[in-house]
Amino acid sequence: MTKRTMLTIIITGVFGYVSAQQVDYSVVSVPEEAGIEFQQMTSPNDYVCMPVVKRNAKSINWFSNRILDVSVDGKNIAYLSFRNNTTNIFIKALDKQGSSIQRTNRANVLDFSYSPDGKYICFSEKRGKTNQIFQTNASNGYVCRQITNGNTDYSPIYSSDMKQIFFARQEMKGISIWSYNISNNFLSNYTNGMNPYPLTENNTFICTRLTADGRSEIWKINYETGVEECIVSDMERSFTSPVLSPDKQWILLVGSSKINAGNITYLNTDIYVARTDGSELSQITYHAADDLSPVWSKDGKYIYFISQRGNAEGIANIWRMNFIY
């Protein structure tokens, strides 16, 4: 049994599988994370939402939508918080330990992202059997502009020129990526996939795609030329939630991992990085807690993410780690 497993898992049961309820979340880091500095940015009183993770002995799936983002000036972090039986976006100053400010006044916000100029936030909200996309001011008021209606839409994100909002739409035939033209309200459908992340180069985005056997891969799509390229794939692991680094050299990912200790197996979610062409894929967190929803700091020196690490009760918080590559 490795030192990592001794630190982070309580071994119980006789079936060679450890459930999430049997993980010891109390340690902040494990030996494989040596050299990385972890700083807790929130407290349990911030009620940070933890993305849902579903696992069994053979598979693991997780909520891959963006529920964490950093303001354009780098001074604040936005996150989803569940309070008073509602889920809303809250803003917290990174250099203070004070309370957070509520930014939306909705019932069930699912995910969100800042606009490139920092003036707006686009988000999706679950309403009955549909998810609808809205835009609101990033700093003032609760007034929202409705973007889509009557469908299952989520993962909205602005193009770098702010002319479009890309999003994923779930339909009977699967999940595909669409865009909304802000100036003329025109909707476009591009290709199958989810978690769209527009690149600064023209007419290109990266996204997550599911394979026939249930794994997920990262693809690069040029929707002008029709060229589609798989850039991150593994026969035993899934990858989601791509985010481009500020210097445009790296992609942050959430990926599945497996902890083995004798006859014990625990499927987990960790943070990975890869070059923008998919090379130099590296796992950078190893804790048995789930590490999810990573985003870059504006200078690219840090990564913010959500995890239950460091809390014996498994309560989710926002953490910061230095990027040492």
MOBELTA-V873035 format. One record per helix or strand of 2 or more residues. SS is the DSSP state (H for helix, E for strand). FROM is the first residue (numbers start at 1). LEN is the number of residues. Records with the same first field share a line. If there is no record, write none. Layout:
SS = FROM-LEN, FROM-LEN
This chain:
H = 3-6, 20-3, 31-3, 44-3
E = 38-3, 53-3, 60-3, 68-3, 76-8, 86-8, 101-2, 108-7, 120-8, 130-8, 144-3, 152-7, 164-8, 174-8, 187-6, 194-5, 204-7, 216-7, 228-5, 239-6, 250-12, 264-12, 282-2, 291-6, 302-6, 317-6
